[in-house]
Amino acid sequence: MKTTSVLDPSTDIAGLSTPHRDLPPLLLLEHAIKNSKSLLGQANDDLNDVRCIDGEKRLLRKLDLRMSIILILYTLNLVSLSNAWLQGFKKDLHLHGEQYATTLSILSVGYITMQVPGNMILHWLERPSVILPCCMLVWGTISILSGFYTGIVVARFFLGLAEAPFFPGVVFLVSKWYKRDKVALRKALVSSGIFLSAAFRSLLASGILHNMQDKLGGITISVAICAMFILPDFPYNTRWFTPEERELTISRLAEDGHGNADELGKQTTMQGLQDAVSDWKVWFFSFATMFQIVGQSFTGYFQTLCATLGYDKTVTLLLCAPPWVFGYSDKKKRRYKCFMFSNALCVLAFIISIFTMDKAARYISLFLMAQVISGYLLLFGWINNTFTREPAKRAVAIAMMNALGQTGSVIGAYIWPSSWGSTYRYSYAICIAALGVSTGMFGGMYLYLKHLNEQIERNEQDVNDINELRDPIGFRYLV
């Protein structure tokens, strides 16, 4: 259909073509008013769209800037014990046998214990800006305690309790603010502390052992206090939000399929727990994650593996940093394919390390191994997309998946005994098997969610009344 232009010489400013000028004056005036209102309404709509886009960009910049403090906290949190192994920590604390593995795994015991209660409390109190920094305050205080085997085991157990609510709480907080196509990248950014800490903790290792342990705890405490005034809560109760920003945030999340489920009081914390426990998908994700974490247990022994290259302690620590600098994100929103790719790179690295002791080849394999963390971070974006419309259930599901998955850390701490070095062929073989199982399980979930998307599409085409649809129009699981 031809559109009349106001620049057409046969058209006057009111949008009337020349033949219409023969109409009676009243009809002519009425027609002109209607056309003028239509043009004005369209112009207002276009202007509102532009303002909405600009407002959304400003809102995202504001959120991104405030969320960035999570990266600092997470980096401080993950400066781990494993560097100390190469600087005489075993000798200083008189560790023998499996005691080092125990010091690693005991943190996971405390970590597993508090994950689900921590995220339930976070959803119930609705103050992540207070709860998450408080976890780091406790972490910074306890991290100062060490000096003998029993003391460090006890300290690391309580470190696990303090740390447990932090990562699943961060994942849940990010999922409450960003649309589904934005959430994976934001989670990768705030979680990139895994890469930063792994890269820089080796460079700081000797300083931490001799004179920086107390300073690190103090820095963590200081940053955590600042975070209380910087981090947001949830869209409906953040104190430093303007009414316009709050309205824009809630409306854009509703358009993305969050719907009314993200409104205050829609679903209680206990209802979320019941729904999560009774959903087989949550358990499936959890056990698949457990195998995944067993497969990437080399991260706790990364410096030990780097030491098999045969260099002195200082050079070994310097060589540990570069492999963690590289990573990737899922820009095309293909969750499973990116995850499978990272696992394939890691398996290739394990195979290289099994069959050769060549220094160059083994060092390249360390770069490939480190990429598995990129795929692991995608899992949390995936589970958020799977439970997008149920915030209480999503909070518990994230915590359950991470908590049960962390049992893999307990298992993985004991599959790298020093008696299997320096080749660690048996350890690599176990990791290959574990990654194979996790990749297969997540592949099954990928096919199932694709089937659900096809079913949702058929329902939209066949339904007579949109109110009969279980899911919002256009909703699809991101796979």
Secondary structure as UniProt FT lines:
FT   TURN            6..7
FT   TURN            9..10
FT   TURN            13..14
FT   HELIX           18..22
FT   HELIX           25..77
FT   HELIX           81..87
FT   HELIX           89..92
FT   TURN            93..94
FT   TURN            97..98
FT   HELIX           99..125
FT   HELIX           128..142
FT   TURN            143..144
FT   HELIX           149..163
FT   TURN            164..165
FT   HELIX           166..175
FT   TURN            176..177
FT   HELIX           180..190
FT   TURN            191..192
FT   HELIX           193..207
FT   HELIX           208..212
FT   HELIX           213..230
FT   TURN            235..237
FT   TURN            239..240
FT   HELIX           243..255
FT   TURN            256..257
FT   HELIX           259..262
FT   TURN            264..265
FT   HELIX           269..277
FT   HELIX           280..295
FT   HELIX           297..301
FT   HELIX           302..307
FT   TURN            308..309
FT   HELIX           313..320
FT   HELIX           322..324
FT   TURN            331..332
FT   HELIX           335..355
FT   HELIX           359..370
FT   HELIX           372..386
FT   TURN            387..389
FT   HELIX           391..405
FT   HELIX           407..412
FT   TURN            413..414
FT   HELIX           418..420
FT   TURN            421..423
FT   HELIX           425..462
FT   HELIX           466..468
FT   TURN            473..474
//
